[in-house]
Every structure is written in structure tokens, then in C-alpha cells.
């Protein structure tokens, strides 16, 4: 009950027009989509994709964060201090595999390893370490940061695609509800006509102007209309329940539809304003399509990965050089007479692992490029098909409108002839049944047109401002 009350209050506050009918509240298409875009959990879930991109970028940047290290170990046995070692360091990684560092060492003990002997007040060092091969083409740190940047940009497009999918499904639910409401009104109006006609026939029968069989036929028409009305009412209720899946309030509170809520009257106008259908039909620019741009980002990431794996074919050569001093306050004591250096070289002879990884990276890159080419062609054909479908449905709807008008004229003319005694109730019902069939077909064709326009919007994944 609380959720239903929230829905009624929200619609009353946001509805710009008056109620369509007394005791009813109009839920316009634009207002409905605004609710979906603002409160639906799947839209909020799409926002988490952006957060994921930011977090991955933060993680990649962490590879270049300065580090503070400390290492302490000691051994004391039977009153003898074997060794007491303390090492601390401050390291600053940089973009191209160069690492700056400052260290302090203070070691003592009876059985200290001679290479660890330091002055009584400890030994300070400052220097640099470098992986010569790392970063010539691409380093692990560079690749991680580049791919994180690409992924962060890609998340914007992924979010847009996911939000578009939610709005598309929400639009279909609204169109189904709108169609069910139109069908219900149609059967309700024809039931009213059948009841009025029955009353007229019954009155004429009482005065002897109509045979009893006419009252039976008029009664059958009422029963038939009631059955159609009951089925359309059930369809309307089910469509409303389906629509409720997309109705939420702040705090992830689900809302429920009530019989008082009805669709807005100007759906076509609202649809055109919301989706910019005319511009979408004739102003298509595939280069900016979110899906194609997202696949382009995939290609970019594979290109970075290929360069990284190609870099691993190079020999590994690690160089390290540190100036040593026992007096860190006097920078003049840092000179090339006191130093500590090291060189480390390694190179796999056959490079089978590295060459295999590079070939895999090339295959992954080629696969991403083929996905992009295929997606582009598929998208172009889908858009052409939807354009043709919308144009054809517009033409068919125009013909259907004319057909409905002609059937309406036939029913009116037949009723006039019936009043003059030149026709029968059977002919009127026959004409009316054809009119009902035409009106139902018109409503169904209109639904197809609405769905085609929504499909076009989803295919282009345009941003909807609500």
C-alpha cells in the first residue's frame, strides 16, 4: 500500500497535464522514462561500471607509488649477539623502469657477514636502478596504466549501452500497456454501443415493431462484447504488472500500478521528442556509435598487450648504482670512490614462451579487429532494416487509418438504414465486427511502429536527456 501511495503522489507531482478522465491519473511516457532512468536498480548498477573504471585506473597508478621499506633481523644465543641487521629504503618508481632510491643500513654482531659491515653510526646510500630493456617498447607499468586509461574511457560507453538497454525494455513495457489500454477502451465503447442498440431493439419489440429474434441477436452481441472486454481487462492488468517491474522510488522501493493510473494521450508526440526519431532516421553517424567505439578501445588494449609481449623478447639487463656515505648530512661525501653497484643479465636461448605469448597477442588483436569489422557491418544492416521497416509501417498505418475511417462510415450508414427499416441487425453486427477487427489491427500495427522506433533508439544507443 505504501508503494502504491508513492506512485500516485509521484505522478501527481510530476504530471504536467490534467487527468485524462475523471478519477484517473495520466502517466506520460516521458515522465515514466525519467522515473526509470533515475530510480531503476539496473541503471544504478550501470553507474557502478564507472566506479569500476576509476578503481582500476587508481590501481594501475599505484604501480608508480613511492615505497617505504624496512627489514630487521637478529640472532642472540647464549648471551652472544650473533648478528643484528637493520635495513630501510625509500624507493620512487618512474615511468620507464627507472627507480630512484635512498637507503640506510645499520648492522652489528659477533658473527656478522663481513660484507654487511658498516660504520658504527650506520651506512647511507642513494642511487638508481634501471632495467635497460624494460620500457623500450612497453613496460608492465606502462601497459597497466595505458590499459586502465582505455578501460576507464570504455566504461562510459558500457554504461551508456546498459542504460539504453534498460530504457528500451522499459519502453516496450509501456507500449504494451498503452496498447492494452487502447484495446480495453475499444471493447468498452463497443459494449456500450451494443447495450444501447439492445435497449432500442427491446423497446421496438415491446411495441411490436421488431421480432423477438432481434432481441436475441442483440443480446448475443452484448455477451460477445463482454467476453472481449473481460479478456482485454486481463491483458491490461498483466501489462500493468509488467510495467511495475520498471517503477521504483528512491531507496530501491518498488512501486505498484493502480487502476487509477492510465497512459498519456500524446504518446507519438512524446516518443518523437524523447528519441528524436526524425534525426535518428536521417542523421546517423556510426563513427560515434558507443558499441563501435567500445570495440575500438578493445583493439587499442590488444595493441598495448602486443607491444608489451614484444618487449619481452628483449634481453633482461638490470643495472644498479648507489653512492655510499656514513654522513648523510654532508652531500659532498657522496662521490664515486664509495659506491655499490650491480649488473644482472638474462636471456632465454629459444624464447619459445615469449614468442608464443607474442603470437597469442597478435591473434587476440586480429580477433578484436575482426569483431569490430563484423559489428560495423551488422550494425549498418540492422539500421537499414529498421529504417525500411519504420517507413513501411508509417505507410501501412496511413492506409489502415483510411480503412478504419471507411469501415466507420459503413457502420454509420448501416445503422441509418436500420433505423429506416432497410437493413437488419445481422448486417449491422457484421459491419461492426469488421470495424472492430480493423481497429484492433490498427492498434497492433501502431504497436509495431512504436517497437520499431524503440528498436532504432536501442540500436543507435543514443543518450536520452530527460
C-alpha positions, 0 to 999 in steps of 0.5 A: 500500500505504501508503494502504491501511495508513492506512485500516485503522489509521484505522478501527481507531482510530476504530471504536467497535464490534467487527468485524462478522465475523471478519477484517473491519473495520466502517466506520460511516457516521458515522465515514466522514462525519467522515473526509470532512468533515475530510480531503476536498480539496473541503471544504478548498477550501470553507474557502478561500471564507472566506479569500476573504471576509476578503481582500476585506473587508481590501481594501475597508478599505484604501480608508480607509488613511492615505497617505504621499506624496512627489514630487521633481523637478529640472532642472540644465543647464549648471551652472544649477539650473533648478528643484528641487521637493520635495513630501510629504503625509500624507493620512487618508481618512474615511468620507464623502469627507472627507480630512484632510491635512498637507503640506510643500513645499520648492522652489528654482531659477533658473527656478522657477514663481513660484507654487511659491515658498516660504520658504527653510526650506520651506512647511507646510500642513494642511487638508481636502478634501471632495467635497460630493456624494460620500457623500450617498447612497453613496460608492465607499468606502462601497459597497466596504466595505458590499459586502465586509461582505455578501460576507464574511457570504455566504461562510459560507453558500457554504461551508456549501452546498459542504460539504453538497454534498460530504457528500451525494455522499459519502453516496450513495457509501456507500449504494451500497456498503452496498447492494452489500454487502447484495446480495453477502451475499444471493447468498452465503447463497443459494449456500450454501443451494443447495450444501447442498440439492445435497449432500442431493439427491446423497446421496438419489440415491446411495441411490436415493431421488431421480432423477438429474434432481434432481441436475441441477436442483440443480446448475443452481441452484448455477451460477445462484447463482454467476453472481449472486454473481460479478456482485454481487462486481463491483458491490461492488468498483466501489462500493468504488472509488467510495467511495475517491474520498471517503477521504483522510488528512491531507496530501491522501493518498488512501486505498484500500478493502480487502476487509477493510473492510465497512459498519456494521450500524446504518446507519438508526440512524446516518443518523437521528442524523447528519441528524436526519431526524425534525426535518428532516421536521417542523421546517423553517424556510426563513427560515434556509435558507443558499441563501435567505439567500445570495440575500438578501445578493445583493439587499442588494449590488444595493441598495448598487450602486443607491444608489451609481449614484444618487449619481452623478447628483449634481453633482461639487463638490470643495472644498479648504482648507489653512492655510499656515505656514513654522513648523510648530512654532508652531500659532498661525501657522496662521490664515486670512490664509495659506491655499490653497484650491480649488473644482472643479465638474462636471456632465454636461448629459444624464447619459445614462451615469449614468442608464443605469448607474442603470437597469442597477442597478435591473434587476440588483436586480429580477433578484436579487429575482426569483431569490430569489422563484423559489428560495423557491418551488422550494425549498418544492416540492422539500421537499414532494416529498421529504417525500411521497416519504420517507413513501411509501417508509417505507410501501412498505418496511413492506409489502415487509418483510411480503412478504419475511417471507411469501415466507420462510415459503413457502420454509420450508414448501416445503422441509418438504414436500420433505423429506416427499416432497410437493413437488419441487425445481422448486417449491422453486427457484421459491419461492426465486427469488421470495424472492430477487427480493423481497429484492433489491427490498427492498434497492433500495427501502431504497436509495431511502429512504436517497437520499431522506433524503440528498436532504432533508439536501442540500436543507435544507443543514443543518450536520452536527456530527460 
